[in-house]
Amino acid sequence: MSLQDNKPAIAAVVQEGTANKWLVLLSVMIGTFMSVLDATIVSVAFPKMMAVFSVSVDQIEWVMTAYMLAFAVVLPSSGWIADRFGYKRTYIAGLFLFTLGSLACSFSWNENILILFRIFQGAGAGFLMPVGMAIVTRVFPPKQRGVALGFWGIAAAASVSLGPMVGGYLVDNFSWHSIFDINVPIGILGVVAVMVIQDEYKSHVREKFDIAGFITMTIGLGTLLLAFATGNSKWNTGGWTSPFILTNFFVAAVSLILFIIIEINIKQPILNLRLLLNRNFGLSTLIMFIFGIAFFGNAFLLPIYVQNSLGYTAFQAGLLFFPVGILQAIVAPIAGQLTDRLNPKIPALIGITILGITMFLLSFLSLQTTKSQILFPLYLRGIGMGLVFTPLSTIALLNIPNQQLAQASGLFNTIRQVGGSFGIAALGTILTQRVIFHTQIYGEQLNPNSPLFGHVIENLKQYAIHAVGSSPVEAISQAKILLLKNITSQAFVQGISNDFYIGAVLTFIMIIPLFFLKTGKKSLNR
């Protein structure tokens, strides 16, 4: 049920509620800040986790994938749960689950346990974002909702900037556990604030929960991502044709087909897929799905690259991302004004083009890349993201009936999160394949009989003798190890560059469906 379906009840609550609406907004912003912060703060801790757990990128990526997938699965059901049990109770439950998951993550002793507890974190965040937005929309009258949602959005933008920087500082000065520990006191404060400040609101309308849709969606997405993420894993000796991978693909196909059939035919679906038949909404959702693959699939790679390949500390890596959220927060209101005055496809097109250029620039990374060569694309990224979301969301919801706006918003954000989870799994797998490919190519170019090879080995040998004090025999072995290590490093950076190139291609592909969107003046002014 959407908020629009119950306007009289909402109006009554607004008039009779005793809670100060600005304090309510503040209490909601605490949860919003935490949930978005944790999606960004963990990225700079990946290199440390990889070292502590002795795992590779294709394994550690699940720390982010699990969070985003749980977020996407829980998000569509949050509205039904809030209507059924109350918005205040649901928000407190989400905040408690997120805080408890954070505490559990801090005590994780291996990567598998950490991934498991990240699922609990993501599930809690899946309640916080949509229910928090609904609470803000409910307590503020229409003439003040724009300002209120603007402040609510500041919490998310601040998390994008502060997350990597705060995470980097904590990792450098304490340990990777501290990025989860910091959530616990803030989460407790948030729970207390909500309990004291907010009034309860519960819908009197009872709708049946789409349990079949929820189960088939969860199984389908989970098995599909598991297959993509583990196709090149070391333990999966059978590769893409192993029984495990083929079974996951089969289960995913059957589950997702059943999910689509159920959602199209059921009266009260968990995700109203019929909305995708709306031209603007369907194409805009497709654009956001591709964006999720291109952006989220590459977002976690840059912190790993600057720390493992360029030798940055976690805090130095976090500082690189600090201006991104600030620029996004500055540009987003400008994009809103442009959307009101111009065809919204214009700022969206400019934003997508800028994002494509940033991906393309980052496809030239090397072991000699300078700080300015990284900062410039990141600054552009902040501007591009600020330009994309507002106009694209406006176009997506342009012809959606008021009573279906809540369902449309939930579907729009769910598909973006699914795209992000899919992107992390798929591009992580591609990275593994490309690193193996480049390692083989570089290895084949080493000719032990060539004068150049002998010259390099001799220089490395002399370095080992003078710098380490090795014997001539030991120095030769150490020289060969150093050369192989350099080849591995070069192959890893080249693999990351290939992923960004794929991201650039996907981003520019987003322009194609953008041209087919309809934004007539009559629709814009309705």
C-alpha distance (Angstrom), angle and dihedral (degrees) to the residues before:
residue distance angle dihedral
M1 . . .
S2 3.79 . .
L3 3.77 127.3 .
Q4 3.77 88.8 -115.4
D5 3.81 90.5 63.2
N6 3.79 91.6 64.9
K7 3.81 105.1 40.7
P8 3.83 96.5 141.8
A9 3.80 93.0 53.5
I10 3.79 91.3 46.0
A11 3.79 91.9 49.5
A12 3.79 90.2 51.2
V13 3.76 91.4 52.4
V14 3.79 91.8 48.8
Q15 3.78 91.2 52.5
E16 3.81 97.9 41.2
G17 3.82 101.4 34.9
T18 3.76 115.7 111.4
A19 3.80 97.6 -157.7
N20 3.79 118.2 107.5
K21 3.80 103.5 -113.9
W22 3.81 93.8 -143.9
L23 3.79 91.3 53.3
V24 3.80 88.0 48.8
L25 3.80 88.5 53.1
L26 3.81 90.5 50.2
S27 3.81 92.0 51.1
V28 3.82 90.6 50.7
M29 3.81 92.1 47.6
I30 3.83 89.8 59.2
G31 3.80 91.6 61.2
T32 3.80 93.1 41.2
F33 3.78 91.5 51.3
M34 3.80 92.0 50.3
S35 3.81 97.0 47.6
V36 3.80 94.7 48.9
L37 3.81 92.0 39.8
D38 3.79 91.7 56.9
A39 3.79 91.8 51.8
T40 3.83 89.5 58.4
I41 3.81 104.9 28.0
V42 3.80 93.4 64.8
S43 3.82 94.9 59.0
V44 3.82 95.4 75.7
A45 3.82 90.5 49.3
F46 3.81 94.3 58.8
P47 3.84 96.1 91.2
K48 3.81 90.9 51.8
M49 3.81 91.4 47.2
M50 3.80 90.9 48.3
A51 3.79 89.8 53.8
V52 3.81 95.6 44.3
F53 3.81 95.4 46.0
S54 3.85 94.4 34.3
V55 3.80 92.6 -129.2
S56 3.80 135.1 137.9
V57 3.79 131.7 -122.5
D58 3.81 93.8 -92.5
Q59 3.82 89.2 59.8
I60 3.80 101.1 40.0
E61 3.82 91.7 48.8
W62 3.81 87.7 75.2
V63 3.81 89.1 69.6
M64 3.81 86.2 70.7
T65 3.82 98.2 30.4
A66 3.82 93.3 54.6
Y67 3.81 91.3 51.5
M68 3.80 94.0 49.6
L69 3.80 94.5 43.4
A70 3.82 92.9 50.8
F71 3.81 88.6 47.6
A72 3.82 91.1 52.1
V73 3.82 94.5 46.7
V74 3.82 95.7 48.3
L75 3.83 97.0 41.6
P76 3.85 97.5 75.6
S77 3.82 92.8 50.9
S78 3.82 95.5 47.4
G79 3.81 94.0 84.9
W80 3.82 93.7 53.3
I81 3.83 91.8 46.9
A82 3.82 91.9 48.3
D83 3.81 92.1 49.4
R84 3.79 90.6 47.8
F85 3.81 102.7 43.2
G86 3.80 102.8 19.5
Y87 3.79 133.9 -87.0
K88 3.80 95.2 -108.6
R89 3.81 93.3 49.5
T90 3.81 92.1 45.9
Y91 3.78 92.6 49.5
I92 3.82 91.4 48.5
A93 3.82 90.0 48.2
G94 3.82 91.0 51.3
L95 3.79 92.3 47.7
F96 3.81 91.9 46.7
L97 3.83 92.1 48.6
F98 3.80 91.0 48.2
T99 3.82 92.5 48.8
L100 3.81 93.0 45.7
G101 3.80 90.0 48.2
S102 3.81 89.6 51.3
L103 3.79 91.4 52.9
A104 3.80 90.9 48.1
C105 3.83 91.5 49.4
S106 3.80 89.0 55.7
F107 3.83 90.3 58.8
S108 3.83 94.9 47.6
W109 3.81 113.2 132.2
N110 3.81 98.6 -168.9
E111 3.79 139.2 16.3
N112 3.82 94.8 -99.1
I113 3.81 93.4 56.5
L114 3.81 89.9 45.4
I115 3.81 90.6 52.7
L116 3.81 90.2 49.5
F117 3.82 93.0 53.0
R118 3.81 90.9 44.6
I119 3.81 86.4 63.2
F120 3.82 88.8 60.5
Q121 3.80 89.8 48.6
G122 3.80 92.2 50.2
A123 3.80 91.8 47.7
G124 3.80 90.4 53.7
A125 3.80 91.1 48.6
G126 3.80 89.2 50.0
F127 3.82 88.0 65.1
L128 3.81 96.6 41.6
M129 3.80 100.7 58.1
P130 3.85 103.6 48.4
V131 3.82 96.7 32.0
G132 3.81 90.9 46.6
M133 3.80 90.7 52.5
A134 3.81 90.6 48.1
I135 3.81 91.3 51.0
V136 3.81 91.7 51.3
T137 3.81 91.0 47.3
R138 3.81 91.1 49.6
V139 3.82 100.0 49.6
F140 3.82 96.7 43.8
P141 3.82 121.8 71.6
P142 3.82 115.5 -121.8
K143 3.82 94.3 -100.4
Q144 3.84 91.2 57.7
R145 3.80 100.3 38.3
G146 3.79 94.8 89.5
V147 3.80 92.1 56.4
A148 3.81 92.0 43.2
L149 3.79 94.0 50.0
G150 3.80 88.4 46.3
F151 3.81 90.3 58.2
W152 3.80 89.2 43.8
G153 3.80 88.7 54.3
I154 3.81 91.0 51.4
A155 3.81 88.8 66.1
A156 3.81 90.2 57.0
A157 3.82 93.4 45.0
A158 3.81 91.6 48.3
S159 3.80 89.7 52.9
V160 3.80 91.1 55.2
S161 3.81 90.8 56.1
L162 3.79 100.3 36.1
G163 3.82 98.7 38.7
P164 3.82 100.4 75.4
M165 3.81 93.2 36.6
V166 3.81 95.3 49.7
G167 3.80 90.5 41.8
G168 3.79 91.4 51.0
Y169 3.80 92.5 50.5
L170 3.81 92.0 49.5
V171 3.80 93.9 47.0
D172 3.82 93.1 48.6
N173 3.80 96.7 45.2
F174 3.81 102.3 32.1
S175 3.81 123.5 4.5
W176 3.79 140.9 -74.0
H177 3.82 88.3 -92.0
S178 3.81 90.4 68.1
I179 3.84 93.0 68.4
F180 3.81 86.4 68.9
D181 3.81 96.7 35.9
I182 3.81 90.8 61.3
N183 3.81 90.2 63.7
V184 3.80 94.1 60.1
P185 3.85 101.2 70.7
I186 3.81 91.4 37.6
G187 3.80 90.1 49.7
I188 3.81 92.5 50.0
L189 3.81 89.6 49.1
G190 3.81 89.5 49.9
V191 3.81 93.6 50.6
V192 3.81 91.9 49.5
A193 3.82 91.5 46.8
V194 3.81 92.6 51.7
M195 3.81 92.6 46.6
V196 3.80 92.4 51.0
I197 3.81 101.2 37.1
Q198 3.78 109.8 33.5
D199 3.79 128.7 75.6
E200 3.78 119.4 -141.1
Y201 3.78 121.6 -107.5
K202 3.79 123.5 -174.4
S203 3.79 128.0 176.5
H204 3.80 116.9 -121.4
V205 3.79 91.1 -149.7
R206 3.82 114.7 95.2
E207 3.79 117.8 -153.1
K208 3.80 127.7 -179.8
F209 3.79 115.3 -107.2
D210 3.82 115.0 -120.3
I211 3.80 95.5 -126.1
A212 3.82 93.9 162.7
G213 3.80 91.8 53.3
F214 3.80 92.0 46.6
I215 3.82 93.5 51.0
T216 3.82 96.5 45.3
M217 3.82 91.6 45.8
T218 3.81 92.8 50.1
I219 3.81 94.4 46.9
G220 3.79 93.4 43.3
L221 3.80 96.7 49.8
G222 3.81 93.7 40.1
T223 3.80 96.3 52.0
L224 3.81 93.2 41.8
L225 3.80 92.9 53.6
L226 3.81 91.4 42.6
A227 3.80 90.1 55.7
F228 3.82 94.3 48.2
A229 3.80 93.8 44.8
T230 3.81 97.2 48.0
G231 3.80 101.8 39.0
N232 3.82 91.5 101.8
S233 3.80 98.9 29.5
K234 3.80 116.2 135.0
W235 3.80 93.1 -122.0
N236 3.81 91.5 52.5
T237 3.81 96.8 79.4
G238 3.81 92.4 168.6
G239 3.80 93.3 63.1
W240 3.79 120.6 -157.4
T241 3.80 93.3 -19.3
S242 3.81 95.9 53.3
P243 3.82 117.0 123.8
F244 3.81 90.1 -115.9
I245 3.82 94.3 55.8
L246 3.81 94.6 41.8
T247 3.81 91.2 48.4
N248 3.81 91.0 51.9
F249 3.80 91.9 49.7
F250 3.82 90.6 48.9
V251 3.82 93.9 48.9
A252 3.83 90.4 45.7
A253 3.82 92.4 50.9
V254 3.82 93.9 48.5
S255 3.82 93.5 44.2
L256 3.81 95.4 47.9
I257 3.82 92.5 46.2
L258 3.81 89.4 51.5
F259 3.80 89.6 46.5
I260 3.80 92.2 54.3
I261 3.82 92.0 47.3
I262 3.81 91.8 48.9
E263 3.80 94.9 46.7
I264 3.79 93.8 48.9
N265 3.80 94.4 49.8
I266 3.81 104.7 34.4
K267 3.81 118.8 93.6
Q268 3.82 96.1 -136.8
P269 3.83 107.6 29.3
I270 3.79 123.8 -174.7
L271 3.81 86.8 -130.9
N272 3.79 116.8 24.8
L273 3.82 98.0 -139.1
R274 3.81 90.1 176.0
L275 3.81 86.6 76.9
L276 3.80 88.1 70.2
L277 3.81 87.8 70.4
N278 3.80 87.0 70.4
R279 3.79 102.8 97.8
N280 3.80 99.2 -137.2
F281 3.78 95.1 39.9
G282 3.80 94.7 45.6
L283 3.81 94.7 48.8
S284 3.82 93.4 42.7
T285 3.80 89.8 50.9
L286 3.81 89.6 50.4
I287 3.81 89.2 52.5
M288 3.81 91.0 51.1
F289 3.82 91.3 48.4
I290 3.81 90.6 53.8
F291 3.81 89.2 44.8
G292 3.80 89.9 53.6
I293 3.81 91.0 53.1
A294 3.81 95.0 45.8
F295 3.81 99.5 40.6
F296 3.81 106.3 32.9
G297 3.79 91.3 36.9
N298 3.80 89.9 62.2
A299 3.82 101.7 28.7
F300 3.81 95.0 86.2
L301 3.83 93.7 48.6
L302 3.81 98.9 66.7
P303 3.85 96.6 62.9
I304 3.82 89.4 48.4
Y305 3.81 90.8 49.6
V306 3.81 97.7 49.2
Q307 3.81 92.3 46.6
N308 3.79 102.4 39.6
S309 3.81 99.1 32.3
L310 3.83 104.6 29.3
G311 3.81 98.7 31.0
Y312 3.82 98.2 -120.2
T313 3.78 118.6 158.5
A314 3.81 117.6 -119.9
F315 3.81 90.5 -105.2
Q316 3.82 92.5 49.6
A317 3.80 88.6 50.4
G318 3.80 90.8 50.0
L319 3.80 92.0 51.4
L320 3.80 89.6 59.5
F321 3.81 90.2 64.9
F322 3.80 97.3 43.5
P323 3.85 96.7 94.1
V324 3.82 93.9 47.0
G325 3.82 97.2 77.2
I326 3.81 91.8 40.2
L327 3.80 92.2 53.9
Q328 3.79 90.3 46.0
A329 3.82 91.1 51.6
I330 3.82 91.3 49.5
V331 3.81 95.7 46.5
A332 3.84 97.8 42.0
P333 3.86 95.3 72.9
I334 3.81 89.5 46.7
A335 3.80 88.8 52.1
G336 3.82 88.2 51.2
Q337 3.81 91.1 54.6
L338 3.81 91.3 46.9
T339 3.80 89.2 49.9
D340 3.83 90.6 55.0
R341 3.81 94.7 46.5
L342 3.80 103.7 33.9
N343 3.76 138.6 32.8
P344 3.85 101.9 -69.5
K345 3.79 89.6 -136.3
I346 3.83 88.7 71.1
P347 3.84 98.3 64.3
A348 3.82 89.4 37.2
L349 3.81 90.7 53.5
I350 3.81 92.0 47.8
G351 3.81 90.7 48.3
I352 3.81 94.7 48.8
T353 3.81 91.0 47.0
I354 3.81 91.2 51.4
L355 3.82 91.2 48.6
G356 3.80 90.2 49.9
I357 3.81 90.5 51.6
T358 3.82 91.1 51.0
M359 3.81 91.1 52.9
F360 3.81 90.4 47.7
L361 3.82 92.6 50.3
L362 3.81 90.6 50.5
S363 3.81 90.4 53.3
F364 3.84 88.0 76.3
L365 3.80 96.1 63.9
S366 3.80 118.3 142.4
L367 3.80 140.8 162.9
Q368 3.82 87.5 -89.8
T369 3.83 98.1 50.4
T370 3.80 111.4 136.5
K371 3.80 127.2 -135.4
S372 3.82 92.4 -110.0
Q373 3.80 90.3 54.3
I374 3.80 88.3 58.7
L375 3.80 98.3 39.7
F376 3.81 96.2 53.1
P377 3.84 94.8 58.9
L378 3.81 90.0 43.6
Y379 3.82 91.6 53.6
L380 3.79 89.1 49.7
R381 3.81 89.0 49.2
G382 3.80 91.6 57.8
I383 3.81 91.0 50.7
G384 3.80 93.1 45.4
M385 3.81 94.6 49.6
G386 3.79 90.3 48.5
L387 3.79 89.8 55.4
V388 3.80 98.5 46.0
F389 3.80 110.6 52.5
T390 3.82 103.9 53.5
P391 3.83 98.5 48.8
L392 3.79 93.4 39.9
S393 3.81 92.3 50.4
T394 3.81 89.3 48.0
I395 3.80 92.3 52.5
A396 3.81 92.4 44.6
L397 3.82 93.9 55.6
L398 3.81 95.4 36.2
N399 3.83 98.0 107.2
I400 3.80 99.8 22.6
P401 3.85 113.3 119.5
N402 3.80 114.6 -113.8
Q403 3.80 93.0 -115.2
Q404 3.82 90.2 58.0
L405 3.82 98.9 45.1
A406 3.80 94.3 99.0
Q407 3.81 92.1 50.1
A408 3.80 91.1 46.8
S409 3.80 93.1 49.5
G410 3.81 91.0 50.1
L411 3.81 92.8 49.2
F412 3.82 91.8 45.6
N413 3.81 93.3 54.0
T414 3.80 94.7 39.6
I415 3.80 92.8 56.0
R416 3.82 90.6 48.0
Q417 3.82 89.9 53.4
V418 3.81 91.4 46.3
G419 3.80 88.9 51.0
G420 3.80 89.5 52.3
S421 3.81 92.8 50.4
F422 3.79 90.5 46.6
G423 3.81 90.9 48.1
I424 3.79 94.2 52.1
A425 3.81 91.6 49.7
A426 3.81 96.0 43.2
L427 3.82 98.7 42.0
G428 3.80 90.6 42.8
T429 3.80 88.2 56.5
I430 3.81 91.7 46.3
L431 3.82 89.3 50.4
T432 3.80 90.7 55.4
Q433 3.82 91.3 49.3
R434 3.81 93.8 47.7
V435 3.81 93.5 47.6
I436 3.83 89.5 53.7
F437 3.81 90.0 46.8
H438 3.81 95.2 49.9
T439 3.81 92.1 44.0
Q440 3.80 89.5 56.0
I441 3.82 92.8 46.4
Y442 3.80 93.4 49.2
G443 3.80 91.3 43.5
E444 3.81 91.9 53.4
Q445 3.79 89.8 54.8
L446 3.80 91.7 61.0
N447 3.78 108.3 97.9
P448 3.82 111.5 -175.2
N449 3.80 89.3 -159.5
S450 3.81 96.0 54.7
P451 3.83 119.7 103.6
L452 3.82 90.4 -130.9
F453 3.81 91.9 56.4
G454 3.81 90.7 49.0
H455 3.80 91.0 48.4
V456 3.83 93.3 51.2
I457 3.81 92.8 46.6
E458 3.81 90.9 48.8
N459 3.82 92.0 51.9
L460 3.80 91.6 47.9
K461 3.80 89.5 46.8
Q462 3.80 91.8 54.1
Y463 3.80 89.5 47.3
A464 3.81 90.5 53.9
I465 3.79 92.3 48.4
H466 3.81 96.2 49.1
A467 3.82 100.4 33.2
V468 3.80 100.2 38.2
G469 3.80 102.1 20.9
S470 3.79 94.2 -123.6
S471 3.76 123.7 163.4
P472 3.86 117.2 -107.9
V473 3.82 91.5 -103.2
E474 3.82 93.7 48.1
A475 3.81 90.4 43.8
I476 3.82 92.3 59.7
S477 3.83 91.5 54.5
Q478 3.79 91.1 45.6
A479 3.81 90.6 49.0
K480 3.80 91.2 55.0
I481 3.81 91.1 47.1
L482 3.82 90.7 51.9
L483 3.79 90.7 50.2
L484 3.81 92.6 49.9
K485 3.80 90.3 46.8
N486 3.80 90.0 53.8
I487 3.80 90.3 50.3
T488 3.82 90.6 51.4
S489 3.81 90.9 49.2
Q490 3.80 91.9 49.3
A491 3.81 91.1 48.5
F492 3.82 91.8 50.2
V493 3.82 93.1 51.2
Q494 3.80 90.9 46.1
G495 3.81 89.6 51.6
I496 3.81 91.2 52.5
S497 3.81 89.9 48.6
N498 3.81 89.2 53.1
D499 3.81 90.2 53.0
F500 3.80 91.2 52.6
Y501 3.80 89.9 48.8
I502 3.82 89.3 54.3
G503 3.81 87.9 47.9
A504 3.81 89.8 53.2
V505 3.81 92.0 51.5
L506 3.81 91.7 48.4
T507 3.81 91.4 48.2
F508 3.79 93.5 52.3
I509 3.83 89.0 47.4
M510 3.82 86.7 62.7
I511 3.81 87.7 71.0
I512 3.83 91.8 67.5
P513 3.85 98.1 66.3
L514 3.82 88.9 38.3
F515 3.82 90.2 68.6
F516 3.82 91.1 55.6
L517 3.81 94.0 58.0
K518 3.81 117.0 108.8
T519 3.80 117.3 -134.9
G520 3.79 107.1 164.3
K521 3.79 119.2 171.3
K522 3.78 91.2 -115.5
S523 3.80 91.4 58.7
L524 3.77 94.1 43.4
N525 3.78 93.2 52.8
R526 3.78 98.2 43.6
